[in-house]
Amino acid sequence: MGKLGTMLKHPEDIYALVKLKIAVAQAGKQIPPEPHWAFCYTMLHKVSRSFGLVIQQLRPELRNAVCIFYLVLRGLDTVEDDTSIPSDIKVPILQSFHSHIYDTDWHFSCGTKDYKVLMDKFHHVSTAFLELGKCYQEAIEDITKRMGAGMAKFICKEVETIDDYDEYCHYVAGLVGLGLSKLFYASKLEDMAPDSLSNSMGLFLQKANIIRDYLEDINEIPKSRMFWPRQIWSKYADKLEDFKYEDNSVKAVECLNEMVTNALIHVEDCLKYMSSLRDPFVFRFCAIPQIMAIGTLALCYNNLEVFQGVVKLRRGLTAKVIHQTRTMSDVYGAFFSFSCMLKAKVNKNDPNATQTLNRVEAIQRACRDFGVLDKRSFVDESKPMYNSALIIAVIILLSILFAFLSIK
């Protein structure tokens, strides 16, 4: 009854969920016929279904470049994430990864599940990469080289200070923001964005992921890899893994709240970046993940479940974000709604309460000052207004409709 129970609690999600189902089915039918491109787009949807969906909506030339950029960096990330690879083997691969994308014979077996398939058949990615325009190739190579060097640096270096944390996030995500800005500019769809804003776009997404993934990362086998900076967590515990244990729950949540507060500093830059975009498809591609990030942070804030299980936005809410995000007004409305949700959870006794409130209020002020707020809320927690039997009947009818459309 899990999924059905969630639908009954949030019937307003149903329409967006059906739209998302149809969009995913349509994207699956748009796989290119060439074997290497078919592999790339199939893998894209396997390693990131929601991100793959927004990439699929970009204009064709840019879509191909972003698809390959994502898969190249996903391959690089798979090498970094595989804790079974000895450092003396991993570091040279990270440092030279940018040269391998030109080699259609190269592959390196690592990772698990779909990520292993990607790495075992990486020659398909290289073949597709070589068909991109020169300006796209140069941007992808440059960012891959810089990212690989940064990842190699942190294989042998702990994240001690907040500056280390920002530097690591720059290498693994800020550079993604810079690379995407280069691709947008190369496509002639956008002006070149300032590096500082592009960097903030990446840092905001990465910090939300690092916060959300605490338990998964600390339990990584054969060896955990954590990126919470010691400068923050050491105020609350002797060891980072102590937060897993119930006896430390109060301090764990206080540390979590400081981590979220740190991430919020990037929001105003992100809003500035998105407000400057002209192409509606590029805009949606950039805006949807950012809204998901502020939603994730609002959900994680003051939430002990981060240290006990999986915390993520419900699928229906994700579907609503994808369906409803069309204009900058939608973005301001979403950021305002999620910041209100976070603000309502601030405990005045939290050691960082004042700083958290200041940053939340700065976000809300920016949303009000920069544009007209869309009044639709992504975080409506009111009780269902519909009869459960009626909702179930609607779900059955929509399922039949979807099955019919899938056959067609």
Disulfide bonds with the S-S distance in Angstrom:
none
